[in-house]
Amino acid sequence: MNFSTIKYTITLIILGIVSISTGEIVTFVMLCFIIVILTNIHNVLKRILENLDKASR
């Protein structure tokens, strides 16, 4: 596990505690989906940038 994965896990745990205490479980699930999707998009864009950097050398 790298630091960003741990950071996202801690953020999701905090969001989960807040959502359970306020009764907004559906919002928590939607936020989890959004965070996972954005993380995947970010990782793909990083891989594309690495490939472009390798190709330009």
N, CA, C and O atoms as a printed pandas DataFrame, in Angstrom:
     atom_number atom_name residue_name chain_id  residue_number  x_coord  y_coord  z_coord
0              1         N          MET        A               1    0.847   -1.200    0.000
1              2        CA          MET        A               1    0.000    0.000    0.000
2              3         C          MET        A               1    0.875    1.240    0.000
3              4         O          MET        A               1    1.825    1.346    0.776
4              5         N          ASN        A               2    0.554    2.149   -0.853
5              6        CA          ASN        A               2    1.279    3.405   -0.828
6              7         C          ASN        A               2    0.520    4.444    0.004
7              8         O          ASN        A               2   -0.594    4.189    0.462
8              9         N          PHE        A               3    1.120    5.590    0.189
9             10        CA          PHE        A               3    0.551    6.609    1.068
10            11         C          PHE        A               3   -0.796    7.107    0.598
11            12         O          PHE        A               3   -1.676    7.360    1.421
12            13         N          SER        A               4   -0.981    7.254   -0.701
13            14        CA          SER        A               4   -2.254    7.785   -1.195
14            15         C          SER        A               4   -3.401    6.806   -0.941
15            16         O          SER        A               4   -4.527    7.228   -0.673
16            17         N          THR        A               5   -3.125    5.503   -1.023
17            18        CA          THR        A               5   -4.157    4.513   -0.730
18            19         C          THR        A               5   -4.559    4.574    0.740
19            20         O          THR        A               5   -5.741    4.481    1.069
20            21         N          ILE        A               6   -3.584    4.727    1.613
21            22        CA          ILE        A               6   -3.872    4.847    3.043
22            23         C          ILE        A               6   -4.665    6.119    3.312
23            24         O          ILE        A               6   -5.596    6.121    4.118
24            25         N          LYS        A               7   -4.293    7.200    2.634
25            26        CA          LYS        A               7   -5.002    8.470    2.803
26            27         C          LYS        A               7   -6.459    8.347    2.368
27            28         O          LYS        A               7   -7.355    8.852    3.044
28            29         N          TYR        A               8   -6.699    7.677    1.240
29            30        CA          TYR        A               8   -8.076    7.493    0.770
30            31         C          TYR        A               8   -8.867    6.596    1.718
31            32         O          TYR        A               8  -10.054    6.827    1.948
32            33         N          THR        A               9   -8.215    5.580    2.263
33            34        CA          THR        A               9   -8.893    4.682    3.199
34            35         C          THR        A               9   -9.307    5.425    4.460
35            36         O          THR        A               9  -10.425    5.254    4.946
36            37         N          ILE        A              10   -8.413    6.247    4.990
37            38        CA          ILE        A              10   -8.737    7.025    6.189
38            39         C          ILE        A              10   -9.862    8.009    5.895
39            40         O          ILE        A              10  -10.757    8.197    6.720
40            41         N          THR        A              11   -9.821    8.635    4.726
41            42        CA          THR        A              11  -10.883    9.566    4.351
42            43         C          THR        A              11  -12.229    8.857    4.265
43            44         O          THR        A              11  -13.239    9.384    4.731
44            45         N          LEU        A              12  -12.247    7.666    3.672
45            46        CA          LEU        A              12  -13.498    6.919    3.566
46            47         C          LEU        A              12  -14.015    6.484    4.931
47            48         O          LEU        A              12  -15.224    6.482    5.162
48            49         N          ILE        A              13  -13.117    6.119    5.833
49            50        CA          ILE        A              13  -13.546    5.748    7.180
50            51         C          ILE        A              13  -14.175    6.935    7.891
51            52         O          ILE        A              13  -15.215    6.793    8.535
52            53         N          ILE        A              14  -13.559    8.100    7.783
53            54        CA          ILE        A              14  -14.112    9.316    8.407
54            55         C          ILE        A              14  -15.463    9.663    7.794
55            56         O          ILE        A              14  -16.406    9.992    8.513
56            57         N          LEU        A              15  -15.560    9.591    6.462
57            58        CA          LEU        A              15  -16.844    9.851    5.803
58            59         C          LEU        A              15  -17.901    8.846    6.235
59            60         O          LEU        A              15  -19.067    9.203    6.404
60            61         N          GLY        A              16  -17.500    7.589    6.414
61            62        CA          GLY        A              16  -18.432    6.564    6.855
62            63         C          GLY        A              16  -18.964    6.825    8.252
63            64         O          GLY        A              16  -20.159    6.667    8.506
64            65         N          ILE        A              17  -18.089    7.220    9.152
65            66        CA          ILE        A              17  -18.520    7.524   10.524
66            67         C          ILE        A              17  -19.478    8.701   10.542
67            68         O          ILE        A              17  -20.502    8.671   11.224
68            69         N          VAL        A              18  -19.137    9.742    9.786
69            70        CA          VAL        A              18  -20.011   10.928    9.732
70            71         C          VAL        A              18  -21.348   10.578    9.095
71            72         O          VAL        A              18  -22.392   11.023    9.572
72            73         N          SER        A              19  -21.333    9.793    8.034
73            74        CA          SER        A              19  -22.592    9.472    7.343
74            75         C          SER        A              19  -23.485    8.579    8.184
75            76         O          SER        A              19  -24.706    8.733    8.159
76            77         N          ILE        A              20  -22.905    7.651    8.927
77            78        CA          ILE        A              20  -23.723    6.793    9.791
78            79         C          ILE        A              20  -24.328    7.608   10.931
79            80         O          ILE        A              20  -25.483    7.400   11.303
80            81         N          SER        A              21  -23.542    8.538   11.485
81            82        CA          SER        A              21  -24.065    9.337   12.595
82            83         C          SER        A              21  -25.143   10.313   12.142
83            84         O          SER        A              21  -26.018   10.669   12.930
84            85         N          THR        A              22  -25.095   10.753   10.885
85            86        CA          THR        A              22  -26.114   11.684   10.388
86            87         C          THR        A              22  -27.229   10.978    9.622
87            88         O          THR        A              22  -28.230   11.607    9.276
88            89         N          GLY        A              23  -27.075    9.691    9.354
89            90        CA          GLY        A              23  -28.104    8.938    8.649
90            91         C          GLY        A              23  -28.059    9.081    7.140
91            92         O          GLY        A              23  -29.045    8.772    6.470
92            93         N          GLU        A              24  -26.969    9.531    6.594
93            94        CA          GLU        A              24  -26.833    9.747    5.145
94            95         C          GLU        A              24  -26.011    8.632    4.513
95            96         O          GLU        A              24  -24.941    8.889    3.960
96            97         N          ILE        A              25  -26.491    7.417    4.588
97            98        CA          ILE        A              25  -25.725    6.275    4.085
98            99         C          ILE        A              25  -25.698    6.262    2.557
99           100         O          ILE        A              25  -24.691    5.875    1.964
100          101         N          VAL        A              26  -26.776    6.676    1.921
101          102        CA          VAL        A              26  -26.805    6.706    0.450
102          103         C          VAL        A              26  -25.782    7.711   -0.068
103          104         O          VAL        A              26  -25.105    7.458   -1.064
104          105         N          THR        A              27  -25.672    8.843    0.607
105          106        CA          THR        A              27  -24.675    9.843    0.218
106          107         C          THR        A              27  -23.268    9.276    0.358
107          108         O          THR        A              27  -22.415    9.519   -0.495
108          109         N          PHE        A              28  -23.025    8.534    1.411
109          110        CA          PHE        A              28  -21.716    7.911    1.619
110          111         C          PHE        A              28  -21.387    6.945    0.488
111          112         O          PHE        A              28  -20.267    6.952   -0.023
112          113         N          VAL        A              29  -22.329    6.131    0.098
113          114        CA          VAL        A              29  -22.102    5.183   -0.995
114          115         C          VAL        A              29  -21.805    5.930   -2.292
115          116         O          VAL        A              29  -20.906    5.541   -3.038
116          117         N          MET        A              30  -22.547    6.993   -2.566
117          118        CA          MET        A              30  -22.314    7.775   -3.778
118          119         C          MET        A              30  -20.932    8.428   -3.740
119          120         O          MET        A              30  -20.233    8.450   -4.753
120          121         N          LEU        A              31  -20.532    8.958   -2.583
121          122        CA          LEU        A              31  -19.203    9.557   -2.468
122          123         C          LEU        A              31  -18.105    8.521   -2.650
123          124         O          LEU        A              31  -17.064    8.822   -3.235
124          125         N          CYS        A              32  -18.322    7.301   -2.157
125          126        CA          CYS        A              32  -17.339    6.236   -2.356
126          127         C          CYS        A              32  -17.163    5.930   -3.838
127          128         O          CYS        A              32  -16.038    5.787   -4.316
128          129         N          PHE        A              33  -18.274    5.828   -4.567
129          130        CA          PHE        A              33  -18.186    5.589   -6.012
130          131         C          PHE        A              33  -17.433    6.714   -6.712
131          132         O          PHE        A              33  -16.593    6.458   -7.575
132          133         N          ILE        A              34  -17.723    7.943   -6.349
133          134        CA          ILE        A              34  -17.057    9.081   -6.979
134          135         C          ILE        A              34  -15.567    9.070   -6.677
135          136         O          ILE        A              34  -14.758    9.324   -7.570
136          137         N          ILE        A              35  -15.188    8.779   -5.438
137          138        CA          ILE        A              35  -13.771    8.756   -5.076
138          139         C          ILE        A              35  -13.045    7.642   -5.820
139          140         O          ILE        A              35  -11.933    7.850   -6.306
140          141         N          VAL        A              36  -13.648    6.479   -5.915
141          142        CA          VAL        A              36  -13.017    5.363   -6.629
142          143         C          VAL        A              36  -12.853    5.694   -8.103
143          144         O          VAL        A              36  -11.798    5.434   -8.683
144          145         N          ILE        A              37  -13.880    6.261   -8.714
145          146        CA          ILE        A              37  -13.814    6.614  -10.141
146          147         C          ILE        A              37  -12.747    7.675  -10.390
147          148         O          ILE        A              37  -11.971    7.556  -11.338
148          149         N          LEU        A              38  -12.698    8.705   -9.555
149          150        CA          LEU        A              38  -11.696    9.755   -9.734
150          151         C          LEU        A              38  -10.283    9.228   -9.521
151          152         O          LEU        A              38   -9.353    9.650  -10.209
152          153         N          THR        A              39  -10.116    8.320   -8.583
153          154        CA          THR        A              39   -8.803    7.714   -8.360
154          155         C          THR        A              39   -8.370    6.908   -9.575
155          156         O          THR        A              39   -7.209    6.965   -9.980
156          157         N          ASN        A              40   -9.292    6.164  -10.153
157          158        CA          ASN        A              40   -8.965    5.388  -11.358
158          159         C          ASN        A              40   -8.607    6.304  -12.520
159          160         O          ASN        A              40   -7.652    6.032  -13.247
160          161         N          ILE        A              41   -9.350    7.371  -12.702
161          162        CA          ILE        A              41   -9.050    8.325  -13.780
162          163         C          ILE        A              41   -7.664    8.933  -13.572
163          164         O          ILE        A              41   -6.892    9.073  -14.520
164          165         N          HIS        A              42   -7.358    9.289  -12.335
165          166        CA          HIS        A              42   -6.063    9.884  -12.020
166          167         C          HIS        A              42   -4.924    8.908  -12.332
167          168         O          HIS        A              42   -3.909    9.300  -12.908
168          169         N          ASN        A              43   -5.093    7.642  -11.951
169          170        CA          ASN        A              43   -4.054    6.642  -12.214
170          171         C          ASN        A              43   -3.858    6.404  -13.703
171          172         O          ASN        A              43   -2.725    6.233  -14.154
172          173         N          VAL        A              44   -4.927    6.389  -14.465
173          174        CA          VAL        A              44   -4.815    6.209  -15.918
174          175         C          VAL        A              44   -4.102    7.396  -16.548
175          176         O          VAL        A              44   -3.249    7.219  -17.418
176          177         N          LEU        A              45   -4.443    8.595  -16.118
177          178        CA          LEU        A              45   -3.778    9.779  -16.672
178          179         C          LEU        A              45   -2.290    9.801  -16.316
179          180         O          LEU        A              45   -1.473   10.242  -17.124
180          181         N          LYS        A              46   -1.931    9.337  -15.128
181          182        CA          LYS        A              46   -0.513    9.251  -14.757
182          183         C          LYS        A              46    0.221    8.255  -15.656
183          184         O          LYS        A              46    1.346    8.514  -16.081
184          185         N          ARG        A              47   -0.418    7.108  -15.949
185          186        CA          ARG        A              47    0.206    6.118  -16.837
186          187         C          ARG        A              47    0.375    6.673  -18.245
187          188         O          ARG        A              47    1.403    6.442  -18.882
188          189         N          ILE        A              48   -0.620    7.400  -18.736
189          190        CA          ILE        A              48   -0.520    8.003  -20.069
190          191         C          ILE        A              48    0.627    9.003  -20.112
191          192         O          ILE        A              48    1.386    9.039  -21.080
192          193         N          LEU        A              49    0.755    9.814  -19.067
193          194        CA          LEU        A              49    1.846   10.791  -19.015
194          195         C          LEU        A              49    3.203   10.096  -18.986
195          196         O          LEU        A              49    4.139   10.534  -19.655
196          197         N          GLU        A              50    3.314    9.028  -18.224
197          198        CA          GLU        A              50    4.572    8.278  -18.188
198          199         C          GLU        A              50    4.908    7.696  -19.560
199          200         O          GLU        A              50    6.068    7.722  -19.971
200          201         N          ASN        A              51    3.923    7.180  -20.263
201          202        CA          ASN        A              51    4.144    6.628  -21.594
202          203         C          ASN        A              51    4.558    7.714  -22.586
203          204         O          ASN        A              51    5.423    7.489  -23.433
204          205         N          LEU        A              52    3.940    8.889  -22.478
205          206        CA          LEU        A              52    4.313    9.995  -23.366
206          207         C          LEU        A              52    5.725   10.482  -23.068
207          208         O          LEU        A              52    6.470   10.836  -23.981
208          209         N          ASP        A              53    6.094   10.498  -21.785
209          210        CA          ASP        A              53    7.458   10.905  -21.433
210          211         C          ASP        A              53    8.488    9.914  -21.975
211          212         O          ASP        A              53    9.547   10.317  -22.455
212          213         N          LYS        A              54    8.177    8.615  -21.898
213          214        CA          LYS        A              54    9.095    7.602  -22.416
214          215         C          LYS        A              54    9.211    7.709  -23.928
215          216         O          LYS        A              54   10.298    7.533  -24.479
216          217         N          ALA        A              55    8.093    7.997  -24.610
217          218        CA          ALA        A              55    8.111    8.075  -26.061
218          219         C          ALA        A              55    8.857    9.304  -26.566
219          220         O          ALA        A              55    9.422    9.285  -27.660
220          221         N          SER        A              56    8.861   10.365  -25.778
221          222        CA          SER        A              56    9.510   11.595  -26.249
222          223         C          SER        A              56   11.015   11.591  -26.018
223          224         O          SER        A              56   11.708   12.487  -26.498
224          225         N          ARG        A              57   11.520   10.632  -25.314
225          226        CA          ARG        A              57   12.975   10.589  -25.056
226          227         C          ARG        A              57   13.743    9.983  -26.161
227          228         O          ARG        A              57   14.967    9.883  -26.080
